[in-house]
Amino acid sequence: MKQPSMKKKLGLWLLGCCLSSSIAPSYAADDAPTLTYSWPTNAGPLDPRGYSPNQMYAQAMVYEPLVRYTRSGQLEPWLATHWTVSADGKTYTFTLIAKVLYGLEPRADALFSNNLPYTDLGLKALGFDRQQARERLQTAGWTLPPGKTIREKDGQPLSVELVFLGTSALQKSLAEIIQGELAKVGMQVQLRAEEDGALVQRQREGRFGMIFADTWGAPYDPHSFVSSMRYAGHADYMAQRGLPMKDAIDRKIAQILGETREKQRAEGYRDILTTLHEQAVYLPISYLTAISVSRPTVDNVQFGSTLFDVPFDVMRPASRKP
């Protein structure tokens, strides 16, 4: 979470050490058997957030539920191993199976994945404690007036704008979850959907309370990414500019980028990344993993040394079809 403290802004970042890559060579349609199934209406856009015109039978082939309805009329665990219900019956808490994301998108505890240079620092995930959040807000003067759900201070509501990419169903879903969670501690989150160009412009100008973004992946993390934090026009600079130690952070970045001594460089990165972590400038969500999808008709499909280096030259047609 990017959180310029003096400006009382938060910058929410969806982190990814690398993006997804897909390789799917075509093959003859008659190579695989086809099942034709008759249904009276179109399957629809397969958006799990809605009903009509979506058709449930088609959605069930794409998405898996937390629990599953059985022939006996009972609910059994599926993606959730178990769940609890609050005393008032209003809150359900689900515990997911360990491999719900199949190991492809592990939860992020810090800005960078620890498999990058100078990033394996043992930083612990920020704690999640609603009651402590309420107490800290109360101590800071953000009180909850009788009959209201949003905290106020000096007559001003505790409100922040969360900007997300309007065409991203994932970001929209995450934004709605964050909105609901912060509402529980008395904070209003106003969601703002933007097209790609407008979102980038908001990042450059600092016109956000919270905003989604990615890190750049290898070979740019952490060096190039950290370097960009010093320049106005980058979302990181805009989010950090309210920190009382911002000038010291920028000087330290310039120092480590010119440092040739390994120990001193490592210590510099530890100082910078630990400070940003402790100041809660970033809210890490997940680390994305590069994925390659290929047909059995292609041999020697592999990754290059970076996301943008795809070794097409070593790929070959398979010697025979399966």
N, C-alpha and C positions, 0 to 999 in steps of 0.2 A: 504494500500500500504506500503510495507516494503521498506524503503528508506535510506540506509546507506549514510548520507549526504556527509561525507568527501570522500568516495569512489565513490560518485555520482552514487550509485546504487539504484534501486527501487525494492521492493519485493512485488509482487501483490499476495494477498491472497483471495481465494474464501472461504468465511467463512460459517461454519455450526455448529450450536450448537448441532445438532444431525443429524443422517443420516436416511435414509428411511428403513422401515421394511415392508415386504410383506408376508402375510399369505394367501394362496389360496388353500384350500383343494379341491381335485378332487371330481367330482360327475358324475353320469351317463350321457352319451352324449344325451340321449333322454329326459332329464329333461327340456331342453329348445328348443323352435322351431328354425329351421335353414332355412335361405334363401339362395338358391343356385343361383348365378348370373354368367352368361356366359360372358367372355371377351376374345378377341383373343390372348392376350399375358399375361405373368406373371405380377403380381402387382409391382415387383421390390423391392428394399431395403427400400422404403419409406423414403428416405433422402430428406428433404425439400429444400436442397441447390442445387439440381440438377434436370435435366429433365430425359432423357432416361438413364437407362431403367425404371425409375420410371413411374408409371401410375397415372395421375392426379386424377382420380376418387377415387383411393385407398388413396392417400395422403389427399384428402378432408375429408375422414372419420376419419383421425387421427389429422390433423392440422387445425387450424382456421386462416383465413386471417385478416389483419388489416381492409380491406374494402371488400365488397362483390358485385359482379356483379349481377344485377337484371334482370328480364325478360324484363323490359322496356329499357334495355340497359344503365342504369344509375348505378353509384357507390353509395353504401350506407354504412354508418358506421357499423363496426362489432366489432372487438376487439379495434379499435380506435374510440373514440367518435367524434373527429374532427381532422382536420389537416390544416396546413398552408404551403404555397409555397413561397420561397424567391423571391425577385424581379428579380433575374437573372434566375429563374426557375430551379436552380441546387440543391436546398436543400428543402426536404420535412420534416416537423416536425409533428409527430403524437402524439396525447394525448390518452393514453390507458384508458380503463375503469378501475374503481377502483379494480374490482375483477378478473383481467385478469389471476392472478395466484391462484384464488379461495382462497386467504388467506393462502396458503400453503407455500409460500416462500416470506415473507415480506422483503422489502429492508433493508439492514443493514446500520446503521449510524455510528457504532463504532465496535471495535474489537469483543466484546462480547455482546450477547443479554442481555437486562437489567433485565431478570428474573433469573439471576444467582447471587450468593452471591457477594456483594460488587461491582456490575457492574451498578447499576441504578444510574448513575452519571449525567444524563441530558446532555451528550455530544452531540453537534450539528453536523450534517453532514457537511463535508467540502464543501465549495461553489464551484459552477461550473461557471467559467467566462473565456471564451476563450480570450477576449481582455485583461483582467488582466494578464493572463498567458503570452501572447505575450509581454506585457509591462515589466513583471518581467524578462523574458528571455533576453529582449533587455538590461535592466539595468544591468544584470549579465554579459553582454558581448557576449551573443549569438545572433549574428546579421544574417540577411538574405541577402546574397549577391545577387546582381541584376541578374535576370534570373534563380535563383535557388529556390527550394522549401524546402530545409533542411538548418537549421541554422548552423552557424559555429562560432568557437572561436579559435583564433590562428591557423587557417588553419585546425582544426579538426571538423568533422561533429557532430552534436548533435544526437547521436544514442544510442539506448539501446536495449538489447536482451530480449525478452519475451518468457519464457519457459512454455510449456503446455504439458499435457498428450496427446500423439498422438492418442490414441484410444477414446478420449472423444470428441464427436461432440459438446457438450456444451462449453467446454473450448476453442475449436477451434473457435467457433462462437464469444465468448466473446473476444478472442485474436484479431480477425479480426476487431471487433468494436473498441477496444482500439487503435489498429494500425491506423485506419481511423481517430479517433478523435484527436490523438496526431499529426498526419500529418497536421491537420488544424492549428496547432500553430508552425509548422516548426520542429517537432521532428520525426526522423526516428525510427520506431520500427521493429526490425528484429525478425520474428517468428521462434521459434525452437521447433519442435515436438519431444518428447522423449518417450520411453517406460517407464513403471512404475519404474523399477529398476534404470534406468539411471536418471530419474527425481529426485528420492530420493537421489541419489549420488550427484547430482548437489546441492540440498538443503544443504546437509551435508558439502560440500566443498565450498559453497558460490559462485559457478560458475553460477551466474545468474544476470541479471539486474532486471527483474521482474519475478515472478514465482507464480503459483497457489498453494494453500494449504488450508486445513481446520483447524479449531480449533478442540478440541477433544470431546466436549460435556460433559454432566454430567456423572460421578461426578468429572471429571478431570479439568473442567474450573471453576474458573480461576486458582486455586492453582497450580496444576501440570503443566499446560500449562505455566504459568508465571515462575515457577521454572526452566523450561527447557531453558528459555531465557538466562540463565547464562552460558550455556555450549557450547563450540565450537563443531560443529557437528550437531547443530540444525539450521534450516533455520532462525529462529528468531534471534539467536545470530549473524549469518552472516549478516543479514540485518541491525541489530542495531549497529554493531561494529564501524561504522563511525561516530556515534553520539558523539558530544563532552561531553555529560553527560552520556555516556554508563556506566562508572565505578560507577557513583552515582546510576544509575538505578539498577545495580546488587547488590550493597550494600543494597539498600532499599528493594529489593526482599528478600534477606537473612534475613533482619530484620523482615519483616511482617510475614514470614513463621514461625518464632520463637516467634512471639508476641502473648501473651495470653489475652491482654486487648482489648476488642472489639472495643472501640473508636479509639485507636491507630492503630489497624489493618485496620479499614475502611479508616482512613485518609491516611495510607500508600498506599493502593490500589488506592485511588483517585489520589494521586500524580503520581504514576507510569502510570496508564492508561491515565490520562490527558496528561502527557508528551508525551507518544507515539502517542496519537491522534493529538496533536498539531504539532508534528514533521512530521506528515503524513507518518509514517513508513508503515502503512497499508492502503490499499484501500478496504474497506468493500464492498461487493457486495450484498449478501443476506444471510438470516438465513434459513437454511433448517429445515423442520419439519418432525418428524417421522410420517409415514403413515402405517396403517394396513389395508390390503384388505382381506376380508374373504367372503366365501359363506354363504347364509342364512342357509345352512345345519349345520353350526357350531355355537354353543351358547357360550356366556360369553367370547368372544374375547376381550382382554384388554391389556394395556401396563404394563410393569413392572416398577420398580423404576428407572432403567437405560436402555439405549439402548440395552445392552447385556443381560438383564434379561427378558426373554420372558416366561410368566407364562403358559406354556403348561398344567400344572397340573390342572388348573381351567377350561380349555376349555372342552366342552362336545358336543356330537352330538345333533343336534336340535331334539326336541321331534317329530316334523313332518316336512315334506318338504312343501314349499310354494305352 
